[in-house]
Amino acid sequence: MLKTALTYGSVSGVFVIGVILWGLAAQGGHNGGIFGTEWFGYLIMILALSTIFLAIRDYRNKKLGGVIKFLPALGLGLMIAAFAGIAYALAWEVYLAVTHYRFMDEYVASIIARQREAGVSGAALEAKIAELNQMKAAYANPLFRLPMTFLEIFPVGLLIALISAAVLRNPKVLPARG
């Protein structure tokens, strides 16, 4: 089971990392455009973590004779989500190091610019800037940043693992051929 989790978790991690890094490179590292939207990021995570479903199905059909119980299927899905999350967090750390940790400065500057464009000023703007500076200081600590990065992707994997385990515990769903 561990080999299956490592294999599919690596595929999932490489996919999400590749697409996100490609998107960042395509837009010059800026936070705008389609690649900078939350829905696009979650769409990529869902596509990458769909390997959980495939892994559980293949493990059930090839290793267990076409039958798997809910908890072992969920365990396999969670291992894949964890491996993908670790790969995602480590790749983000590499990206940050390569770009000299500019991400948070650019991110905070873009939020402040949007606030100003929206007409926010005075005490409200100062409060927002103070909040963003506090967030930037916390993000500078890898003990805060790494778990936060992991938690961007892992809940998506958890949801896919739960759905996949519930569906694939039924041996009639996508049975092995021949």
KERO-301688 format. One line per 10 residues: number of its first residue (from 0); their letters; for each residue x, y, z of C-alpha. Coordinates in Angstrom, 2 decimals. Each point is the difference from the previous one (the first is absolute). Last residue first. Layout:
BEGIN
NUM> A> X:Y:Z ~ ...
This chain:
BEGIN
177> GRAPLVKPNR> -11.29:-9.90:-17.67 ~ -0.46:3.54:1.15 ~ 0.40:1.15:3.57 ~ -3.14:1.55:1.46 ~ -0.85:3.69:-0.53 ~ -2.69:0.20:2.71 ~ -1.36:-3.49:0.63 ~ 2.51:-0.61:2.80 ~ -1.71:2.68:2.14 ~ 2.74:1.24:2.33
167> LVAASILAIL> 0.90:2.18:-2.99 ~ -2.69:2.65:0.54 ~ 0.52:0.64:3.72 ~ 3.79:-0.19:-0.26 ~ 0.02:2.38:-2.99 ~ -2.28:2.53:1.71 ~ 2.03:0.00:3.21 ~ 3.33:0.12:-1.88 ~ -1.23:2.88:-2.19 ~ -1.01:1.97:3.09
157> LGVPFIELFT> 3.29:-0.72:1.76 ~ 1.96:0.93:-3.13 ~ -1.72:3.39:-0.15 ~ 0.68:0.41:3.72 ~ 3.71:-0.73:-0.66 ~ 0.62:2.70:-2.63 ~ 0.07:3.36:1.78 ~ 0.72:-1.69:3.32 ~ 3.51:-0.95:-1.15 ~ 0.72:3.68:-0.76
147> MPLRFLPNAY> -1.21:1.02:3.45 ~ 2.04:-2.78:1.61 ~ 3.14:1.22:-1.81 ~ -0.57:3.74:0.59 ~ -0.40:-0.01:3.80 ~ 3.11:-2.01:0.86 ~ 1.65:1.68:-3.01 ~ -0.29:3.41:1.73 ~ -0.19:2.79:-2.60 ~ -3.73:-0.68:-0.31
137> AAKMQNLEAI> -0.55:1.28:3.56 ~ 1.71:3.31:-0.84 ~ -2.02:0.34:-3.22 ~ -3.26:-0.65:1.89 ~ 0.89:2.72:2.50 ~ 0.86:2.34:-2.87 ~ -3.37:-0.82:-1.61 ~ -1.89:0.80:3.20 ~ 1.89:3.28:0.43 ~ -0.73:0.91:-3.64
127> KAELAAGSVG> -3.71:-0.79:0.51 ~ -0.12:2.16:3.14 ~ 1.76:2.85:-1.84 ~ -2.52:-0.29:-2.84 ~ -2.94:0.19:2.39 ~ 1.59:2.88:1.92 ~ 0.33:2.17:-3.09 ~ -0.83:-1.45:-3.39 ~ -2.03:-2.66:-1.80 ~ -1.15:1.22:-3.40
117> AERQRAIISA> -0.15:-3.35:-1.78 ~ 3.16:0.95:-1.89 ~ 1.73:0.53:3.36 ~ -1.06:-3.46:1.18 ~ 1.13:-1.52:-3.29 ~ 3.43:1.67:0.38 ~ 0.27:-1.29:3.59 ~ -0.84:-3.52:-1.17 ~ 2.58:0.19:-2.81 ~ 2.70:1.27:2.38
107> VYEDMFRYHT> -0.72:-2.85:2.44 ~ 0.36:-2.61:-2.77 ~ 3.16:1.59:-1.39 ~ 1.66:0.08:3.42 ~ -1.25:-3.54:0.71 ~ 1.39:-1.40:-3.22 ~ 3.43:1.64:0.11 ~ 1.56:-2.85:2.00 ~ 3.25:0.14:-2.00 ~ -1.68:-1.34:-3.14
97> VALYVEWALA> 2.03:-3.23:0.14 ~ -0.66:-0.34:3.73 ~ -3.75:0.51:-0.41 ~ -0.16:-2.52:-2.84 ~ 1.95:-2.54:2.06 ~ -2.37:0.52:2.93 ~ -2.98:-0.42:-2.34 ~ 1.49:-3.27:-1.24 ~ 0.31:-1.20:3.61 ~ -3.63:0.87:0.76
87> YAIGAFAAIM> -1.32:-1.67:-3.16 ~ 2.09:-3.14:0.51 ~ -1.24:-0.23:3.60 ~ -3.58:0.50:-1.12 ~ 0.32:-2.64:-2.74 ~ 1.42:-2.47:2.52 ~ -2.79:0.82:2.48 ~ -2.75:-0.29:-2.64 ~ 1.42:-3.36:-1.10 ~ 0.11:-1.21:3.60
77> LGLGLAPLFK> -3.56:1.25:0.53 ~ -1.26:-1.93:-3.03 ~ 1.69:-3.21:1.16 ~ -1.50:0.40:3.46 ~ -3.46:0.70:-1.46 ~ 0.19:-3.20:-2.05 ~ 1.15:-1.93:3.08 ~ -2.88:1.54:1.98 ~ -2.76:-0.58:-2.58 ~ 0.62:-3.66:-0.74
67> IVGGLKKNRY> 1.55:-1.20:-3.23 ~ -1.08:-2.71:-2.44 ~ 1.13:-0.67:-3.59 ~ 2.60:-2.70:0.65 ~ 1.95:1.99:2.56 ~ 3.21:0.86:-1.85 ~ -1.08:0.74:-3.57 ~ -3.65:1.10:0.31 ~ 0.09:1.68:3.40 ~ 3.42:1.56:-0.56
57> DRIALFITSL> -1.03:1.22:-3.45 ~ -3.26:1.50:1.25 ~ 1.66:1.59:3.03 ~ 2.75:1.44:-2.19 ~ -2.39:1.33:-2.63 ~ -2.17:1.75:2.59 ~ 3.04:1.51:1.70 ~ 1.42:1.00:-3.41 ~ -2.87:2.48:-0.06 ~ 2.33:1.99:2.23
47> ALIMILYGFW> 1.63:1.73:-2.95 ~ -3.32:0.94:-1.61 ~ -1.43:1.21:3.30 ~ 3.17:1.97:0.77 ~ -0.05:1.59:-3.46 ~ -3.63:1.03:0.48 ~ 0.89:1.35:3.43 ~ 2.68:2.24:-1.46 ~ -2.29:1.15:-2.81 ~ -2.76:0.84:2.47
37> ETGFIGGNHG> 2.41:1.97:2.15 ~ 1.10:2.25:-2.84 ~ 3.67:0.79:-0.66 ~ 0.33:-2.26:-3.03 ~ -2.89:1.79:-1.73 ~ 1.80:3.32:0.07 ~ 1.69:1.60:2.95 ~ 2.42:-1.04:2.73 ~ 3.16:0.83:-1.87 ~ 2.81:-2.47:-0.58
27> GQAALGWLIV> 0.42:1.02:-3.65 ~ -3.46:-1.09:-1.04 ~ 1.15:-3.11:-1.84 ~ 2.58:-0.79:2.69 ~ -2.65:0.04:2.74 ~ -2.29:-2.16:-2.12 ~ 2.77:-2.49:-0.77 ~ 0.81:-0.13:3.70 ~ -3.65:-0.69:0.81 ~ -0.36:-2.60:-2.73
17> GIVFVGSVSG> 3.20:-1.80:0.90 ~ -0.62:0.00:3.74 ~ -3.52:-1.37:-0.41 ~ 1.17:-2.73:-2.38 ~ 3.14:-0.89:1.93 ~ -1.99:-0.37:3.21 ~ -2.66:-2.21:-1.59 ~ 2.57:-2.24:-1.66 ~ 1.96:-0.20:3.24 ~ -3.12:-0.85:2.00
7> YTLATKLM> -0.87:-2.69:-2.56 ~ 3.36:-1.71:0.32 ~ 0.46:0.57:3.72 ~ -3.52:-1.19:0.81 ~ 0.37:-3.10:-2.19 ~ 3.34:-0.82:1.62 ~ -1.52:0.50:3.46 ~ -2.88:-2.35:-0.81
